[in-house]
Amino acid sequence: MTSTDSPLTVIARMRAKDGREAALRDALTALVEPTRRAPGCLAYDLHTEVGEPARFWFYEVWRRPEDHAENLRSPHITGFIARTADLLDGGLEVHFLD
C-alpha cells in the first residue's frame, strides 16, 4: 500500500469456531480500545452480524495506509493473530477500500 491523501477504510470479517463465540467476542472486544488509541485510527468498530452471532465484523478507518500497517505490528494485534487458529472457523477476510 502507498500513502494517499484520503483515508483507508478496512472491512474485516470472521466467524467463530463452534463453541468459541464468547471467547472470540472477548478477544475482539479487547482489541477495540488500544486500536482506537493508535496513531491515525479514525474509527474502529466491532459488529456482530444480525442473525449470525458467530460472525463478527470490524469497520475501520485509518488516516493513512501506513497507520493501519503500523497497527498490525502492535502487541495487541499480533497477540490476537497468534490465537486465531483456536478461535476462527476459517480465515480472516479483509477488504481495503478507498
Residue, then its C-alpha position, 0 to 999 in steps of 0.5 A: m500500500t502507498s500513502t494517499d491523501s484520503p483515508l483507508t477504510v478496512i472491512a474485516r470479517m470472521r466467524a467463530k469456531d463452534g463453541r468459541e463465540a464468547a471467547l472470540r467476542d472477548a478477544l475482539t472486544a479487547l482489541v477495540e480500545p488500544t486500536r482506537r488509541a493508535p496513531g491515525c485510527l479514525a474509527y474502529d468498530l466491532h459488529t456482530e452480524v444480525g442473525e449470525p452471532a458467530r460472525f463478527w465484523f470490524y469497520e475501520v478507518w485509518r488516516r493513512p495506509e501506513d497507520h493501519a500497517e503500523n497497527l498490525r505490528s502492535p502487541h495487541i494485534t499480533g497477540f490476537i493473530a497468534r490465537t486465531a487458529d483456536l478461535l476462527d472457523g476459517g480465515l480472516e477476510v479483509h477488504f481495503l477500500d478507498 
